[in-house]
Amino acid sequence: MSEIDVSKCCLTHYPKEILSKQTRVTEKIDETIRKLVDKMADIMIEHKGIGLAGPQAGVDLRIFIISLDGGKENLKVFINPTVTPTGELDLIEEGCLSLPGIYTKVHRYQKCKVTATDLDGNEFTEEAEGLYARALQHENDHINGVTIADKMGSAARLVHRKRLKKLFEEYQKTMKE
């Protein structure tokens, strides 16, 4: 994992290509991964989020973090997670740090089960519901190349067309630089 330059990690915005691709398995938990998690936490906190996935920090690894209070004290790390949704579906408004200014209703299961590896290399399994289950599903979507933009219906796309267009134009501008 030493090919990751953690100092270059920053919040990536839609429609950057890394946000629409499947990520690679995190092979080894080493000092680089620990620094990456620290950097991801800083990005998440700076942008007032409750979760962040590897692709959102510009890294194509199966890793994400969640802190429902938005701080480092209760931060949970999920490496190579498997999320299994259960229960009923809810339709609740969500935002995403990679799509700033866009809030759209997204169908998510009320509950889910996650199995992942922590920073110490220990596998764990947890049951989640409510906001925690929603955050797990949202971040899991990111490591599978799915954003809330992909989950928008045609009416939501119409409502958010100006903001999506602006994000696309900003992306094209950075590609020319």
N, C-alpha and C positions, 0 to 999 in steps of 0.2 A: 504494500500500500504506500510505499515511499514515493510513488510518482505523483502523489497529491501535494500541491503547493498550498498549504493551508493559508498562507499570508494573502493569497489571491482570491480566497473564498469570499463571496459577497452575495447579497440577495439577488436572485435571478428573476426577471419579470417575463411574463407571457408576452409573446409567443416563442421565447428562446427554445431552441431545438431540444436541449437537455430535458426540458419539462414534459416532452411528449415521447420519451423513450423509456423502455424497460431498463432497469438498472442492473448492475453486476452484483453478484454475491460478494459480501465482505469476507475475504479469505482469512485474514489474520487481524487480530486485535492487538495493535502495537501502539507505540508512542504517537505515531502520526494520527491514528484513529482517535486517540484520546485528545490530541490537540484539535482535531476536526470537530469533535463533540463540543469542546470548549468554545470554538469559534462559532459553531452553529447556535449555541446557547446565547452568545453575545449578539448575533444577528437577530435571533428571535426576540430577545429582550429589547434591543434597540428599536425594533419595528412594532413592539407591543403585541406580539403573537402569543399563542399558547402551544404551538407546535411548529416544527420545521423538519423537512425531509432533505436528504442528501442532494437531490437535484436542485432544490431551491437555494442551496449554497454553491451550486455549480459543480457538484460531485456526483458521478453516476454510480453510486453505491447503494445497496439495500440497507439503509440506516435512516432512522428518524428519531426525533426527541419530542417529548410532550411535557409541559408543565401547566396544569390547569390554572394556576395562579400567576403564570407569566414570569416566574422567578427561577433562580438556580437551585434554591433549597429543596424543592420538590420535583426536580427534573428527573424524568425517566428516559432511559436510552433503550432503543429497540434496534438490535442488529439482526439482519436476515429474518425479519418477522413473517409470521403467517397469521393473517387475521381472518377469522371465520365469523361472519355476521349471523345473528339469530333474532328471532322475535318478529315483531311487527315493524312495518316501515313508518317513518315519520317524514313529513315535509317541513323542513325548518330552514330559515335563512342562514346562509354561511358567507363568510368572507375568506379571503386568501391573501397572504402576504405577497404572493407572486402576481396577483391581480388587484393591485391597490385601487380602492375606490369602488370596487364592484362587490355587491352583496346580492346573492340570488338564492332562491329556494332550491334545496337539494334533497332528494329522497335518500335517507340513510336508515339502516336498521337501528332499532332502539337498543339492542344489545349486541355484544360480540365477544369472542374469545381470542386472545392473542397468545402466541407462543413465539418467543424471541430469545436472543442471547444478550446479556448485559455487558458492560465494559470489563468485567472481571472474567468473562468467558463462560459464565454460568447460564444455562438455559432456564427459562422460567415460563410459566403459563398463568394468565390472569383472565378473569371474567370482568367485563366492563358494561356499564349502561349509561344512558343519558349523554351528557357532554363528553365524558371520557370515551365512550363507545364511538361517538361521532368524530372526535378528534383522531382516534385510531384509524377509523375508516378513511378519513380525509388524507392523513399522512400516508397511509398504505396506498391510496390511489396515486399519490405523487411518485412513489418508487415503482409504480407500474405504468407510469407515463400518462396519467389521467389528471386533469385539473377540473375545477368547477366550471370552466368555460366549456369543457367537453360534455358536462352534465346539464347545461342550459337547454331549455326548450326554445322553440322559435320565438315565442313572445318575449322571453328573457333576453334573447340575443338582440331583439329589436329595441328593447328598453336600454340595453347597455351598448348599443352599436357605436356611439360616439366615443365612449371610454375604451372599448376594444380597439377601435380604429386608432385612437391616440397611442395606446400601448404598442400597436403594430408599427406605427410611424416612428415611435421612439426606438424600437428595436431595429428598424431599417437604418435609422440614423447612426446607431452604434456600429452597425455592420460596415458602414462606409468609412468609419474612422480608423 
